Amino acid sequence: MTVRPTAWISLLVLLLQACTTVGSAGGLGREDALPDEEAAGELPPPWETRGREQDEEAIRAEAAAASTGMRGVASLVDEAGVELAFRFWAQDGALTLLSWKRGTGGTGRSESMDSWVPGLDASLPLYVGTRMGEVVLTVRGEGQGWRLNSFTWRDGTRPLEAKTLPVRRMGMPAEVVARAHAVASRLTHGLRVPEGGRAALLVEVMLDDDQILDAETVRYESRGDSSIGVASPSLVVQITQALLPFTQGVGPRTVRLRLEAEHRRAESHARWHVLEAETLRPDVPPGPPSLIAEHYALYERILREWREETVATAQQAGIASAEFLATWFIGSLALRGGFALFEAVAPRLAPILARGGSEAVAWFRSFLVRIRPRERETFQRLWAKAQTQGLSAAEKTRFRKLMARFEELLDTKLDEEARKLLRRQANTDFYKLRPDLAKTLVDAAGSKYPVHHRIPLEHAHRLPEMNINGSANLKALHSTVHERVNNVWTAFRPAGSKASGGDVRQVADIVDRHFQRWYDTVYEQASETALEEAEKAALREVRILLARLP
């Protein structure tokens, strides 16, 4: 079964319909203009500041939500002796319903079983603990209520849609309940059962996160004469209650419901029962397993902030980290498809991001430094809302303008603030990846050697497809060497706008050829004469290059 397009792909389809060309990328317009702001320090995501008390609260909320979902399914069983088996994926207190099934037993006696399993809400967190695996709870209706019949564990592989983080939200959003009810009403519209006969129905419901997207009837079978009995009005409620517990998963998936009905000639309505509901395994997304795992982990953290209704916190801090946002954004493009559609609103960005994996993540992380803080916050908010809730028409227009602005930045020279941030990022990244050099490349004052950009930040806009802070472009140089290298690039500066990206690469090659012996190594004072000769030779080659420029 192929899962329907996810919400954000639908967004891009609408964007494609709204504008066939992006235009000249003239910014956000006067009304939407975003003010310049000083670059703010990156705030930690909210989950990094969660305390133990909040986690315990979330685990209790997970247990209460699971219990409420099971109780909703059981509430429409009116026959004593029936067993219901609920299968969950449990991980660190998070519970994701995978399936539930109604047993074949039953006494045939119609009873009102109002009492739910005593103490289940309080006991479930203790049962689950911090273990990981599949847990099956079987409850049985007896007398005036339900009791826990069995509780079993088994190992397994975590499904993609299963949560790994407990959520503190209590209750079910009204819009989710309304959507489940609307889908159930459509599925049962015009549904009939032969008088005195039986019928079976198989339906599939498409979900993405907690959104119910669509549903379809897969198969309908009936046995009996041609007279028709009308379905009981309670069937809509049954299907609604059957679906709601499944809305707590992550990502796109399909839930299959199996129903059976019987009509008794003496009764005006056919008796329908939902016998089974299960999540079908979604297709494994394309892409490197490490990227898939990282994307789902990051996406779930964002989704949890929205589910806990800390929207303002999520907007301000949940995806403030450039590394976090880049990984999440590139992962969602790679795993949920849509590069062709993205190309319609960002034709130059699309092929760069289509590289996928760590290369695209690293490039986009560096690119985000060029974006003003307010613009980045807007992008974070719109992308998070597109992924979790969908955008209004006004928000889609704003997103289009923002993508046009991003395209414009590819050819825009970095301002001093962006250069400062990229230098800081480069120094941190270089020595984090090379801890051995962090110990040896230290000058007399005890400071680490400065990190040199082979292609200087001044020329980043001439080679926009390159990650200016990529590891291949970073070299550690003693300050004495760094000064000589800078002299070479200063000599090239008169080329101005006449210089192309190819010319910049030529100068980088000249510098490499004459100075690479001092890259990432301890500088010896005895080599000062050699350093002076290297500078002179490099300057001669640069002057020759300048003379050839038009």
Buried (B, 14 or more C-beta within 10 A) or exposed (E): EEBBBBBBBBBBBBBBEEEEEBEEBEBBEEEBEBEEEEBEEEBEBBBEEBEEEBBBBBBBBBBBBBBBBBBBBBBBBBBBBBBBBBBBBBBBBBBBBBBBBBBEEBEEEEBEBEEBBEEBBEBBBEBBEEEBBBBBBBBBBBEEBBBBBEBEBEEEEBBBBBBBBBBBBEEBEEEBBEBBBBBBEBBBEEBBBBBBBBBBBBBBBBBBBBBBBEBEEEEEEBEBEEEBBEBBEBBBBBBBBBBBBBBBBBBBBBBBBBBBBBBEEEEEBBBBBBBBBBBBEBEEBEBEEEBBEBBBBBBBBBBBBBBBBBBEBBBBBBBBBBBBBBBBBBBBBBBBBBBEBBBBBBEBBBEBBBBBBBBBBBBBBBBBBBBBBBBBBBBBBBBBBBBBBBBEEEBBBBBBBBBBBBBBBBEEEBEEBBBBBBBEBBBEBBBEEBEEBBEEBEBEEEEBBBBBBBBBBBBBBBBBEBBBBBEEBBBBBBEBBBEBBBEBBEBBEEBEEEBEBEBBBBBBEBBEEBBEEBBBBEBEEEBEEEBEEBBEBBBEBBEEBBEEEE
